[in-house]
Amino acid sequence: MRHYNIPIFMPEMACPHRCVFCNQASISSQLHAPGEKEIHQKIKAHLKSFKTENRLVQLAFFGGNFTGLPIKLQKSYLQLIQPYLETGLISGIRLSTRPDCIDTENLQLLKDFGVTHIELGAQSTSDKVLLASGRGHLRDAIVSASQQILAAGFVLGLQMMIGLPKDDTETTMQTARDLLAFGANETRIYPCLVIKGTELEELYRTGKYQPLTLDEAVEQTASLYTFFEENEIKVLRMGLHPSEDLNTDALVAGPYHPQFAELVYSKLWEKQFENYTLWPKAKAIELLVSRNQINHAAGFKSQNRKLLEKKYRKVHFKADESLTGRAFKIKIHEL
């Protein structure tokens, strides 16, 4: 089954607070809320581009604080999607919102209009980090909202951000453990970036904030990914995508890379190979991995292959249909 999302971006709509890291108009280059005609055009264009067989399509309201909108406006947006739900062209609606904008009455409205997945921008579960980031709510709001969403029968997503002010590796991992404890089914991992026009930019320029390096962000995200994978929490995304999520002209500093997720997957495989110096002596080896992992195993720009070539003259990666995940086998060859 192929899964597709049709993203409808709503910049800073109904956000009661400007977090220190946020300036969505600069991030996305989108300054307006989408109108009815624009939404229909986007839906039709995306549906036309998707494969027609064996597909599952969701519409996603992202970027703003959907449940913070006036009820009348929420209904008007949701009503636009109903014809596509009724015909089966779209299977459900996904939206993102804030933990402090959830109540049972609003959840019932969303349920009635076909919303199936709700993602909360948790970012962190540390009160210290939430306060320093200007989130406008504390950990208790995340706990309460998560409980209400799950009780109402929605799929719960809890997004997190690494490298926030006052954050460190321990608070980051505690956030991950909390997301599991709060019942998250899904997550997204975003490294904190310094964007033009934000309070964080001023903190950075005055030396009061230091973003993670790219290597630090990749290492932390790889550890988080492993934790979520082991606990069956689906990681929907790692890092921001150029154009789609981020206007790179607005980037001041921070661990941005256009292929951040690929760097993380490469790091995960590097960890699989960390004991390569103890492998059997030979002139050449063949590494058998699952077909969809060959590129990740070889590494971004073949970095893992180059690592292994420090010991072996020749390293070859080959697909093995019997393997799944990051399992691998080694075959020894003498040239």
VOBA-1610 file (N, C-alpha, C; in pm, whole numbers, padded with zeros to 5 digits, always signed):
BEGIN
Met+00084-00119+00000Met+00000+00000+00000Met+00088+00125+00000Arg+00068+00211-00099Arg+00143+00336-00105Arg+00070+00444-00027His+00143+00515+00059His+00084+00621+00140His+00125+00757+00083Tyr+00026+00843+00066Tyr+00051+00976+00014Tyr-00013+01081+00105Asn+00052+01195+00115Asn-00003+01310+00187Asn-00022+01426+00091Ile-00132+01497+00106Ile-00153+01623+00034Ile-00140+01734+00138Pro-00027+01806+00141Pro-00006+01905+00247Pro-00073+02039+00215Ile-00147+02090+00311Ile-00204+02224+00303Ile-00138+02305+00413Phe-00052+02398+00375Phe+00028+02472+00472Phe-00044+02598+00516Met-00050+02617+00648Met-00124+02730+00705Met-00031+02807+00798Pro+00043+02905+00749Pro+00151+02967+00826Pro+00104+03043+00950Glu+00146+02992+01065Glu+00124+03057+01195Glu-00022+03092+01223Met-00115+03020+01158Met-00255+03051+01182Met-00296+03011+01323Ala-00348+03107+01399Ala-00403+03084+01533Ala-00298+03047+01636Cys-00169+03070+01606Cys-00068+03044+01708Cys-00069+03159+01809Pro-00096+03131+01937Pro-00106+03237+02038Pro+00031+03287+02083His+00137+03214+02047His+00272+03252+02090His+00367+03241+01972Arg+00467+03324+01970Arg+00575+03312+01874Arg+00693+03248+01946Cys+00717+03121+01918Cys+00830+03053+01980Cys+00960+03120+01937Val+01064+03108+02018Val+01189+03178+01988Val+01251+03134+01857Phe+01219+03012+01813Phe+01281+02957+01692Phe+01195+02976+01567Cys+01076+03033+01581Cys+00978+03026+01473Cys+00954+03159+01403Asn+00956+03151+01271Asn+00909+03259+01183Asn+00865+03190+01056Gln+00746+03132+01059Gln+00704+03044+00950Gln+00691+03115+00817Ala+00663+03244+00819Ala+00657+03317+00693Ala+00794+03315+00626Ser+00900+03330+00705Ser+01035+03323+00649Ser+01073+03181+00611Ile+01034+03086+00697Ile+01070+02946+00674Ile+01013+02896+00541Ser+00886+02925+00517Ser+00818+02866+00402Ser+00802+02959+00284Ser+00824+03089+00303Ser+00799+03191+00201Ser+00651+03203+00169Gln+00565+03144+00250Gln+00420+03155+00230Gln+00363+03249+00335Leu+00300+03356+00290Leu+00252+03458+00381Leu+00102+03456+00401His+00030+03376+00322His-00115+03381+00326His-00174+03246+00361Ala-00296+03251+00415Ala-00371+03129+00438Ala-00433+03085+00306Pro-00433+02955+00276Pro-00485+02910+00147Pro-00636+02929+00137Gly-00683+02971+00020Gly-00826+02988-00004Gly-00888+02861-00061Glu-01020+02863-00076Glu-01094+02745-00124Glu-01044+02700-00261Lys-01031+02793-00355Lys-00988+02758-00490Lys-00848+02698-00489Glu-00758+02759-00411Glu-00621+02710-00403Glu-00615+02569-00346Ile-00696+02542-00244Ile-00697+02409-00183Ile-00746+02304-00282His-00855+02335-00353His-00906+02240-00452His-00802+02214-00563Gln-00736+02318-00607Gln-00635+02303-00712Gln-00520+02215-00665Lys-00478+02237-00541Lys-00368+02157-00487Lys-00408+02011-00472Ile-00529+01986-00423Ile-00576+01848-00407Ile-00579+01776-00542Lys-00639+01842-00642Lys-00652+01779-00774Lys-00516+01754-00838Ala-00423+01848-00821Ala-00289+01831-00878Ala-00217+01714-00813His-00228+01703-00681His-00161+01592-00611His-00224+01458-00647Leu-00357+01452-00649Leu-00424+01326-00682Leu-00385+01279-00822Lys-00369+01372-00912Lys-00331+01338-01049Lys-00189+01283-01056Ser-00103+01329-00964Ser+00037+01286-00967Ser+00061+01153-00896Phe-00034+01108-00814Phe-00019+00984-00740Phe-00052+00864-00827Lys+00011+00751-00799Lys-00027+00626-00865Lys-00169+00591-00825Thr-00246+00538-00918Thr-00388+00516-00894Thr-00419+00385-00822Glu-00328+00290-00826Glu-00355+00158-00768Glu-00293+00144-00628Asn-00365+00075-00542Asn-00314+00036-00411Asn-00256+00155-00335Arg-00336+00260-00319Arg-00286+00381-00254Arg-00375+00423-00138Leu-00315+00493-00043Leu-00387+00550+00070Leu-00348+00698+00076Val-00447+00785+00062Val-00420+00929+00052Val-00480+01002+00173Gln-00399+01082+00238Gln-00445+01169+00346Gln-00425+01314+00307Leu-00515+01400+00353Leu-00493+01543+00343Leu-00440+01591+00477Ala-00338+01677+00473Ala-00272+01719+00597Ala-00272+01871+00608Phe-00335+01923+00713Phe-00328+02065+00746Phe-00208+02085+00839Phe-00104+02151+00786Phe+00019+02167+00862Phe+00058+02314+00876Gly+00147+02341+00968Gly+00209+02471+00977Gly+00152+02561+01084Gly+00023+02560+01101Gly-00039+02648+01200Gly-00090+02570+01319Asn-00189+02625+01381Asn-00249+02566+01501Asn-00397+02545+01472Phe-00427+02434+01403Phe-00560+02417+01345Phe-00671+02429+01448Thr-00656+02364+01562Thr-00764+02367+01661Thr-00773+02500+01736Gly-00679+02589+01710Gly-00688+02722+01766Gly-00769+02818+01680Leu-00803+02774+01559Leu-00886+02855+01470Leu-01028+02865+01526Pro-01101+02971+01492Pro-01243+02975+01529Pro-01315+02852+01474Ile-01410+02800+01551Ile-01481+02678+01511Ile-01540+02691+01371Lys-01598+02807+01341Lys-01659+02829+01209Lys-01557+02812+01098Leu-01435+02863+01120Leu-01330+02852+01018Leu-01280+02708+01007Gln-01267+02637+01121Gln-01230+02496+01116Gln-01329+02417+01031Lys-01458+02442+01056Lys-01562+02372+00980Lys-01553+02401+00832Ser-01527+02526+00798Ser-01522+02562+00656Ser-01408+02490+00584Tyr-01293+02479+00650Tyr-01181+02405+00591Tyr-01214+02257+00579Leu-01269+02201+00685Leu-01299+02057+00685Leu-01409+02023+00585Gln-01506+02111+00569Gln-01614+02086+00474Gln-01563+02079+00330Leu-01457+02153+00300Leu-01400+02149+00165Leu-01351+02009+00128Ile-01314+01932+00228Ile-01253+01800+00203Ile-01358+01689+00196Gln-01480+01718+00242Gln-01581+01612+00252Gln-01612+01542+00119Pro-01624+01614+00006Pro-01652+01542-00120Pro-01545+01439-00155Tyr-01420+01469-00122Tyr-01310+01376-00153Tyr-01314+01255-00059Leu-01358+01276+00065Leu-01374+01165+00158Leu-01490+01076+00115Glu-01599+01139+00071Glu-01719+01063+00033Glu-01695+00976-00089Thr-01609+01023-00180Thr-01579+00944-00301Thr-01463+00848-00280Gly-01396+00858-00166Gly-01284+00770-00138Gly-01152+00815-00197Leu-01149+00930-00262Leu-01023+00979-00318Leu-00924+01015-00207Ile-00978+01058-00093Ile-00898+01083+00026Ile-00954+00997+00138Ser-00867+00931+00212Ser-00912+00836+00314Ser-00929+00899+00451Gly-00863+01012+00476Gly-00872+01074+00607Gly-00795+01204+00609Ile-00809+01276+00719Ile-00746+01406+00735Ile-00649+01399+00853Arg-00534+01457+00833Arg-00430+01468+00936Arg-00409+01617+00963Leu-00387+01654+01088Leu-00360+01794+01116Leu-00261+01808+01231Ser-00195+01923+01233Ser-00103+01953+01343Ser-00159+02069+01424Thr-00129+02066+01553Thr-00179+02172+01641Thr-00094+02177+01767Arg-00132+02264+01858Arg-00058+02282+01983Arg-00121+02201+02096Pro-00039+02157+02192Pro-00094+02081+02305Pro-00193+02159+02390Asp-00181+02292+02393Asp-00269+02371+02479Asp-00395+02420+02406Cys-00423+02359+02290Cys-00544+02395+02215Cys-00628+02272+02184Ile-00641+02184+02282Ile-00718+02060+02266Ile-00826+02056+02372Asp-00951+02029+02330Asp-01059+02004+02425Asp-01155+01903+02364Thr-01237+01842+02447Thr-01322+01732+02402Thr-01424+01774+02297Glu-01477+01895+02310Glu-01577+01942+02213Glu-01515+01956+02074Asn-01395+02013+02070Asn-01327+02030+01941Asn-01289+01895+01881Leu-01247+01802+01967Leu-01210+01669+01918Leu-01329+01599+01854Gln-01447+01617+01909Gln-01566+01556+01851Gln-01596+01615+01714Leu-01576+01746+01700Leu-01594+01811+01569Leu-01499+01749+01467Leu-01374+01734+01504Leu-01275+01677+01412Leu-01313+01534+01373Lys-01359+01459+01471Lys-01401+01320+01446Lys-01516+01317+01345Asp-01612+01406+01363Asp-01730+01410+01276Asp-01695+01444+01132Phe-01583+01515+01112Phe-01546+01559+00978Phe-01434+01475+00916Gly-01403+01361+00976Gly-01311+01268+00911Gly-01164+01283+00944Val-01133+01358+01049Val-00993+01365+01093Val-00956+01233+01162Thr-00843+01178+01124Thr-00800+01049+01180Thr-00671+01058+01260His-00585+01153+01223His-00453+01166+01287His-00435+01309+01337Ile-00390+01323+01461Ile-00360+01454+01519Ile-00215+01454+01567Glu-00137+01549+01517Glu+00002+01564+01559Glu+00016+01688+01646Leu+00077+01669+01760Leu+00104+01780+01851Leu+00250+01822+01840Gly+00272+01952+01831Gly+00409+02002+01835Gly+00457+02005+01978Ala+00498+01891+02028Ala+00545+01883+02166Ala+00681+01952+02180Gln+00771+01923+02086Gln+00907+01976+02079Gln+00995+01926+02193Ser+00951+01941+02316Ser+01025+01891+02432Ser+00925+01865+02544Thr+00962+01777+02637Thr+00878+01755+02755Thr+00946+01810+02881Ser+01054+01885+02862Ser+01124+01948+02974Ser+01067+02088+02995Asp+01016+02117+03113Asp+00965+02251+03142Asp+01073+02356+03122Lys+01195+02323+03159Lys+01307+02416+03144Lys+01326+02455+02996Val+01320+02356+02910Val+01339+02380+02766Val+01217+02452+02707Leu+01097+02412+02747Leu+00975+02475+02697Leu+00970+02623+02733Leu+01010+02656+02855Leu+01013+02796+02898Leu+01116+02875+02819Ala+01235+02819+02803Ala+01342+02888+02731Ala+01308+02905+02584Ser+01222+02818+02531Ser+01186+02823+02389Ser+01062+02908+02363Gly+01001+02960+02469Gly+00884+03045+02452Gly+00762+02973+02400Arg+00746+02847+02440Arg+00636+02767+02386Arg+00500+02812+02439Gly+00496+02873+02558Gly+00368+02919+02611Gly+00288+02813+02684His+00344+02695+02701His+00281+02589+02780His+00390+02503+02840Leu+00352+02418+02934Leu+00448+02329+02999Leu+00413+02183+02970Arg+00490+02094+03029Arg+00476+01950+03007Arg+00334+01900+03032Asp+00268+01952+03135Asp+00134+01905+03170Asp+00036+01919+03054Ala+00053+02023+02973Ala-00037+02043+02859Ala-00021+01931+02757Ile+00101+01883+02740Ile+00127+01773+02646Ile+00063+01644+02697Val+00077+01620+02827Val+00018+01501+02889Val-00133+01502+02872Ser-00196+01612+02906Ser-00342+01623+02900Ser-00394+01608+02757Ala-00331+01678+02663Ala-00376+01672+02524Ala-00360+01532+02467Ser-00250+01467+02499Ser-00226+01330+02450Ser-00333+01235+02501Gln-00366+01245+02628Gln-00468+01158+02687Gln-00603+01179+02619Gln-00639+01304+02595Gln-00768+01333+02533Gln-00774+01282+02388Ile-00667+01300+02315Ile-00662+01257+02175Ile-00675+01106+02165Leu-00602+01034+02247Leu-00608+00888+02245Leu-00745+00839+02291Ala-00801+00902+02393Ala-00933+00861+02444Ala-01041+00880+02338Ala-01022+00978+02250Ala-01120+01004+02144Ala-01100+00915+02022Gly-00996+00832+02023Gly-00977+00735+01916Gly-00894+00780+01798Phe-00818+00888+01813Phe-00731+00935+01706Phe-00595+00867+01712Val-00525+00866+01598Val-00384+00829+01597Val-00305+00951+01644Leu-00220+00932+01744Leu-00147+01042+01806Leu-00004+01052+01753Gly+00030+01170+01706Gly+00167+01200+01668Gly+00223+01306+01763Leu+00344+01288+01808Leu+00409+01386+01895Leu+00542+01425+01831Gln+00549+01547+01783Gln+00671+01595+01718Gln+00770+01644+01822Met+00899+01625+01793Met+01001+01673+01885Met+01109+01749+01810Met+01179+01836+01883Met+01286+01917+01826Met+01409+01901+01913Ile+01524+01886+01849Ile+01649+01870+01923Ile+01733+01997+01911Gly+01815+02023+02013Gly+01903+02138+02010Gly+01837+02269+02048Leu+01725+02262+02119Leu+01656+02383+02164Leu+01736+02450+02276Pro+01708+02576+02305Pro+01773+02642+02419Pro+01753+02562+02548Lys+01859+02550+02624Lys+01859+02477+02753Lys+01848+02325+02736Asp+01849+02278+02612Asp+01838+02134+02586Asp+01975+02069+02594Asp+01978+01939+02618Asp+02102+01861+02611Asp+02064+01717+02576Thr+02162+01631+02565Thr+02134+01494+02520Thr+02043+01420+02617Glu+02055+01447+02748Glu+01972+01377+02845Glu+01827+01423+02837Thr+01804+01555+02829Thr+01665+01602+02819Thr+01603+01558+02687Thr+01685+01549+02583Thr+01635+01502+02454Thr+01588+01357+02464Met+01671+01272+02525Met+01632+01131+02539Met+01515+01116+02634Gln+01505+01202+02736Gln+01391+01195+02825Gln+01264+01233+02750Thr+01273+01329+02660Thr+01157+01363+02576Thr+01114+01241+02496Ala+01209+01170+02437Ala+01176+01050+02359Ala+01106+00946+02448Arg+01159+00925+02568Arg+01096+00828+02659Arg+00955+00873+02697Asp+00938+01004+02713Asp+00806+01057+02747Asp+00707+01039+02632Leu+00751+01060+02510Leu+00662+01043+02395Leu+00609+00899+02391Leu+00695+00806+02424Leu+00652+00666+02433Leu+00551+00649+02546Ala+00582+00704+02662Ala+00493+00691+02778Ala+00359+00760+02755Phe+00358+00867+02678Phe+00234+00942+02652Phe+00146+00874+02548Gly+00198+00769+02482Gly+00118+00693+02388Gly+00131+00732+02243Ala+00241+00799+02205Ala+00259+00840+02065Ala+00268+00719+01972Asn+00196+00728+01861Asn+00207+00628+01755Asn+00311+00669+01651Glu+00331+00801+01639Glu+00418+00856+01535Glu+00496+00974+01592Thr+00605+01008+01523Thr+00681+01127+01562Thr+00751+01185+01440Arg+00796+01307+01455Arg+00885+01373+01361Arg+00998+01433+01442Ile+01119+01430+01388Ile+01236+01481+01459Ile+01295+01596+01378Tyr+01294+01714+01437Tyr+01345+01833+01370Tyr+01462+01893+01448Pro+01579+01908+01387Pro+01685+01985+01452Pro+01647+02133+01456Cys+01676+02199+01567Cys+01647+02341+01580Cys+01742+02422+01492Leu+01686+02508+01409Leu+01765+02594+01321Leu+01745+02740+01360Val+01844+02821+01332Val+01834+02965+01357Val+01783+03031+01229Ile+01665+03092+01237Ile+01597+03150+01122Ile+01594+03303+01136Lys+01607+03371+01025Lys+01600+03517+01025Lys+01469+03566+01086Gly+01480+03674+01161Gly+01361+03737+01216Gly+01306+03671+01340Thr+01384+03583+01403Thr+01337+03516+01524Thr+01416+03566+01645Glu+01360+03543+01762Glu+01431+03575+01885Glu+01557+03492+01897Leu+01552+03370+01842Leu+01669+03283+01849Leu+01786+03341+01769Glu+01755+03412+01661Glu+01862+03476+01585Glu+01937+03577+01672Glu+01863+03655+01749Glu+01926+03754+01837Glu+02009+03684+01944Leu+01956+03575+02001Leu+02031+03500+02102Leu+02159+03443+02042Tyr+02152+03398+01919Tyr+02268+03340+01851Tyr+02372+03448+01823Arg+02328+03562+01773Arg+02422+03668+01735Arg+02487+03733+01857Thr+02423+03723+01972Thr+02481+03778+02094Thr+02554+03672+02177Gly+02568+03552+02120Gly+02643+03446+02186Gly+02571+03375+02298Lys+02438+03394+02308Lys+02361+03332+02416Lys+02299+03198+02374Tyr+02315+03163+02249Tyr+02264+03034+02202Tyr+02361+02977+02100Gln+02392+02850+02113Gln+02479+02781+02019Gln+02407+02660+01962Pro+02378+02659+01832Pro+02307+02543+01775Pro+02394+02419+01772Leu+02331+02306+01757Leu+02404+02182+01738Leu+02484+02188+01608Thr+02597+02120+01604Thr+02666+02100+01477Thr+02589+01995+01397Leu+02618+01985+01270Leu+02550+01885+01188Leu+02581+01744+01239Asp+02706+01719+01273Asp+02743+01586+01323Asp+02669+01554+01453Glu+02656+01652+01543Glu+02585+01630+01668Glu+02438+01600+01643Ala+02378+01674+01550Ala+02236+01654+01520Ala+02212+01517+01458Val+02300+01475+01370Val+02287+01343+01307Val+02302+01234+01411Glu+02401+01247+01499Glu+02425+01147+01603Glu+02305+01136+01696Gln+02253+01250+01742Gln+02137+01248+01832Gln+02015+01188+01764Thr+01993+01227+01640Thr+01875+01178+01568Thr+01884+01028+01544Ala+02004+00979+01514Ala+02022+00834+01496Ala+01988+00759+01624Ser+02029+00812+01738Ser+01997+00748+01866Ser+01847+00750+01892Leu+01784+00863+01861Leu+01640+00874+01878Leu+01566+00778+01785Tyr+01611+00770+01660Tyr+01547+00681+01563Tyr+01552+00537+01612Thr+01667+00497+01662Thr+01682+00361+01712Thr+01585+00335+01828Phe+01575+00432+01919Phe+01483+00417+02032Phe+01340+00404+01984Phe+01297+00492+01893Phe+01159+00486+01844Phe+01133+00358+01766Glu+01230+00317+01687Glu+01216+00193+01610Glu+01197+00074+01704Glu+01277+00066+01808Glu+01268-00044+01903Glu+01135-00046+01976Asn+01073+00071+01990Asn+00947+00081+02062Asn+00827+00100+01970Glu+00847+00072+01841Glu+00740+00069+01741Glu+00665+00203+01728Ile+00740+00312+01739Ile+00687+00444+01709Ile+00740+00483+01571Lys+00650+00513+01480Lys+00688+00542+01343Lys+00748+00681+01331Val+00868+00691+01275Val+00931+00820+01250Val+00890+00866+01111Leu+00807+00969+01106Leu+00752+01016+00979Leu+00851+01101+00901Arg+00935+01174+00972Arg+01028+01263+00904Arg+01142+01299+00996Met+01259+01323+00936Met+01375+01373+01009Met+01431+01491+00931Gly+01434+01608+00992Gly+01486+01726+00926Gly+01384+01794+00836Leu+01418+01916+00793Leu+01334+01992+00704Leu+01379+01974+00560His+01284+01978+00468His+01315+01964+00326His+01326+02100+00261Pro+01423+02121+00172Pro+01433+02249+00104Pro+01309+02275+00019Ser+01269+02400+00011Ser+01153+02446-00066Ser+01023+02404+00000Glu+01004+02273+00022Glu+00879+02223+00080Glu+00860+02274+00222Asp+00965+02268+00303Asp+00956+02307+00444Asp+01036+02433+00476Leu+01138+02459+00397Leu+01234+02561+00437Leu+01281+02644+00319Asn+01264+02775+00332Asn+01326+02870+00241Asn+01469+02890+00291Thr+01567+02832+00223Thr+01704+02832+00275Thr+01764+02972+00282Asp+01706+03068+00212Asp+01754+03207+00223Asp+01732+03263+00363Ala+01637+03202+00438Ala+01606+03249+00573Ala+01695+03185+00678Leu+01778+03089+00639Leu+01860+03016+00735Leu+01982+03098+00777Val+01999+03114+00907Val+02114+03187+00961Val+02222+03090+01006Ala+02183+02988+01080Ala+02280+02891+01134Ala+02205+02767+01179Gly+02282+02662+01206Gly+02221+02540+01258Gly+02246+02420+01169Pro+02211+02301+01218Pro+02244+02175+01150Pro+02149+02141+01036Tyr+02149+02226+00934Tyr+02064+02199+00818Tyr+02143+02124+00712His+02079+02027+00649His+02134+01958+00533His+02016+01915+00447Pro+02022+01937+00316Pro+01907+01902+00230Pro+01875+01754+00230Gln+01970+01670+00270Gln+01946+01526+00278Gln+01977+01476+00419Phe+01922+01547+00515Phe+01949+01516+00655Phe+01910+01372+00689Ala+01796+01329+00644Ala+01752+01192+00674Ala+01850+01089+00620Glu+01905+01114+00500Glu+02002+01021+00444Glu+02127+01012+00531Leu+02167+01125+00587Leu+02282+01123+00678Leu+02253+01038+00801Val+02130+01046+00850Val+02093+00967+00967Val+02092+00818+00934Tyr+02032+00782+00820Tyr+02030+00641+00781Tyr+02172+00587+00763Ser+02260+00669+00707Ser+02400+00628+00692Ser+02465+00606+00829Lys+02434+00695+00923Lys+02489+00682+01058Lys+02440+00553+01125Leu+02313+00520+01105Leu+02259+00397+01162Leu+02336+00275+01112Trp+02369+00275+00983Trp+02445+00163+00928Trp+02591+00168+00973Glu+02645+00287+00989Glu+02781+00298+01041Glu+02790+00232+01178Lys+02686+00252+01260Lys+02684+00188+01392Lys+02676+00036+01379Gln+02608-00012+01274Gln+02604-00156+01250Gln+02744-00210+01220Phe+02825-00127+01156Phe+02958-00170+01113Phe+03069-00129+01210Glu+03033-00081+01331Glu+03133-00022+01419Glu+03239-00122+01464Asn+03212-00251+01457Asn+03310-00352+01497Asn+03380-00415+01376Tyr+03384-00339+01264Tyr+03438-00396+01142Tyr+03586-00435+01153Thr+03658-00369+01244Thr+03800-00403+01258Thr+03820-00544+01314Leu+03716-00598+01374Leu+03724-00733+01431Leu+03677-00839+01333Trp+03631-00797+01215Trp+03582-00895+01116Trp+03699-00977+01063Pro+03670-01092+01001Pro+03776-01179+00949Pro+03867-01107+00848Lys+03993-01148+00848Lys+04087-01091+00753Lys+04058-01144+00614Ala+04062-01055+00516Ala+04039-01094+00377Ala+04077-00976+00290Lys+04088-01001+00159Lys+04117-00892+00067Lys+03989-00825+00018Ala+03878-00900+00020Ala+03752-00844-00029Ala+03636-00905+00049Ile+03530-00827+00064Ile+03410-00878+00130Ile+03286-00838+00049Glu+03184-00919+00064Glu+03054-00889+00005Glu+02955-00879+00121Leu+02885-00766+00128Leu+02787-00745+00234Leu+02647-00763+00177Leu+02574-00857+00232Leu+02437-00884+00190Leu+02341-00808+00280Val+02256-00726+00220Val+02159-00646+00294Val+02026-00651+00221Ser+01919-00606+00288Ser+01790-00604+00220Ser+01795-00504+00104Arg+01716-00528+00001Arg+01722-00449-00121Arg+01701-00299-00095Asn+01606-00267-00009Asn+01576-00124+00012Asn+01675-00055+00104Gln+01777-00128+00150Gln+01876-00069+00240Gln+02014-00057+00176Ile+02029-00097+00051Ile+02163-00098-00011Ile+02227+00040-00008Asn+02154+00142-00052Asn+02212+00277-00056Asn+02244+00329+00083His+02155+00302+00180His+02180+00346+00318His+02302+00274+00375Ala+02314+00145+00345Ala+02426+00067+00398Ala+02559+00117+00343Ala+02562+00146+00213Ala+02685+00198+00152Ala+02717+00336+00207Gly+02612+00408+00249Gly+02632+00537+00313Gly+02616+00654+00219Phe+02585+00769+00276Phe+02574+00892+00199Phe+02709+00922+00135Lys+02709+00937+00003Lys+02833+00954-00074Lys+02933+00843-00045Ser+02878+00722-00023Ser+02957+00599-00001Ser+03047+00606+00122Gln+03006+00684+00223Gln+03094+00701+00339Gln+03117+00573+00416Asn+03017+00484+00421Asn+03036+00358+00492Asn+03123+00261+00412Arg+03107+00263+00281Arg+03194+00181+00196Arg+03341+00224+00215Lys+03363+00355+00217Lys+03499+00407+00234Lys+03555+00370+00371Leu+03468+00368+00472Leu+03511+00327+00605Leu+03562+00183+00603Leu+03485+00094+00539Leu+03521-00047+00535Leu+03644-00071+00446Glu+03664+00018+00349Glu+03779+00002+00260Glu+03911+00037+00329Lys+03901+00084+00454Lys+04024+00103+00532Lys+04084-00032+00570Lys+04000-00137+00570Lys+04048-00272+00603Lys+04048-00364+00482Tyr+03948-00349+00394Tyr+03934-00440+00281Tyr+03960-00366+00149Arg+04032-00434+00061Arg+04064-00372-00067Arg+03939-00349-00151Lys+03845-00440-00140Lys+03723-00429-00219Lys+03602-00461-00132Val+03500-00375-00140Val+03376-00393-00063Val+03259-00384-00159His+03177-00488-00159His+03063-00492-00251His+02934-00515-00170Phe+02830-00438-00204Phe+02700-00454-00139Phe+02605-00525-00237Lys+02531-00622-00185Lys+02441-00700-00269Lys+02309-00724-00197Ala+02199-00720-00271Ala+02066-00740-00213Ala+02044-00887-00178Asp+01982-00908-00064Asp+01943-01042-00020Asp+01797-01035+00025Glu+01710-01100-00049Glu+01566-01090-00023Glu+01526-01153+00111Ser+01613-01232+00171Ser+01578-01297+00298Ser+01601-01204+00417Leu+01668-01090+00394Leu+01703-01000+00503Leu+01606-00883+00512Thr+01585-00836+00633Thr+01498-00720+00656Thr+01567-00622+00749Gly+01516-00500+00752Gly+01572-00400+00842Gly+01719-00377+00814Arg+01798-00365+00921Arg+01942-00344+00905Arg+02024-00469+00937Ala+01961-00585+00919Ala+02036-00711+00931Ala+02127-00725+00809Phe+02242-00787+00829Phe+02334-00808+00716Phe+02415-00935+00736Lys+02469-00985+00626Lys+02558-01101+00627Lys+02687-01062+00556Ile+02794-01130+00593Ile+02924-01102+00532Ile+02973-01227+00458Lys+03017-01206+00335Lys+03083-01311+00259Lys+03228-01270+00236Ile+03318-01361+00263Ile+03460-01333+00248Ile+03509-01381+00111His+03586-01296+00044His+03640-01333-00087His+03790-01304-00089Glu+03863-01391-00155Glu+04006-01369-00177Glu+04024-01333-00324Leu+04089-01222-00350Leu+04111-01177-00488Leu+04216-01264-00556
//
